[in-house]
Each structure stands twice: as structure tokens, then as C-alpha cells.
């Protein structure tokens, strides 16, 4: 896995964003949140427009 990440494939940024989204959804559930991955992704997409 380390070799794959170090190779810097073109899709690496997308993969990292996906992992961050999954981590945020899990953290939200741990702290009694109600947001799922879809809502978190949509909220982030709206924030980037402004």
C-alpha cells in the first residue's frame, strides 16, 4: 500500500478525499451526530462555492 501511495497516481487526491469523508462521517456518529456521508459531502460542496 505504501508503494502505491508513494507512486502518486492521478486518482490519489480523490482517494484521500474519500477517506476523509468516511472519517468525518464516523467521527460525527461517535459524537452523536446525525450526518451521513452524503450530507457531509453536499455541505462541503456548497461551502466551496462561496
PyMOL commands that set and color helices and strands:
alter all, ss='L'
color gray80, all
select helices_A, chain A and resi 2-6+12-30+37-49
alter helices_A, ss='H'
color red, helices_A
deselect
rebuild
show_as cartoon
